[in-house]
Amino acid sequence: MNQLSKHYEIARQNANDFMKNGQISAYLNALLEMNKYKRLINAVVSN
C-alpha cells in the first residue's frame, strides 16, 4: 500500500511538472498512470 501511494504521488508530481512545461502528451500519460495507481489503491483498500 505504501509503495502504491508513493508511485501515485510521483505520478501526480510528474503530471504537474509536465502541465507547467506544456508537455501535453506526457501530461496525459502521467494522468493515465495516476488513474492506474488510484484504481490499484482502491482495490487494495476494498480487500
C-alpha positions in Angstrom: 0.0 0.0 0.0 2.8 2.4 0.9 4.5 1.7 -2.4 1.3 2.4 -4.4 0.8 5.7 -2.6 4.4 6.7 -3.3 4.0 5.8 -7.0 0.8 7.8 -7.2 2.4 10.9 -5.6 5.3 10.7 -8.0 2.9 10.4 -11.0 1.0 13.4 -9.6 4.1 15.5 -9.3 5.2 14.5 -12.8 1.8 15.5 -14.2 2.0 18.9 -12.5 5.5 19.4 -13.9 4.5 18.4 -17.4 1.5 20.6 -17.3 3.6 23.6 -16.3 6.1 22.9 -19.1 3.3 22.5 -21.7 4.2 18.9 -22.5 0.6 17.8 -23.2 1.2 14.1 -24.3 3.5 13.5 -21.3 0.9 15.1 -19.0 -1.9 12.9 -20.3 0.3 9.8 -19.9 1.0 10.9 -16.3 -2.7 11.2 -15.7 -3.3 7.7 -17.0 -0.6 6.5 -14.7 -2.2 8.3 -11.8 -5.5 6.6 -12.7 -3.9 3.2 -12.7 -2.4 3.6 -9.3 -5.6 5.1 -7.9 -7.5 2.0 -9.0 -4.9 -0.3 -7.5 -5.1 1.6 -4.2 -8.9 1.3 -4.2 -8.7 -2.4 -4.9 -6.2 -3.0 -2.1 -8.4 -0.9 0.3 -11.6 -2.8 -0.6 -10.0 -6.2 0.1 
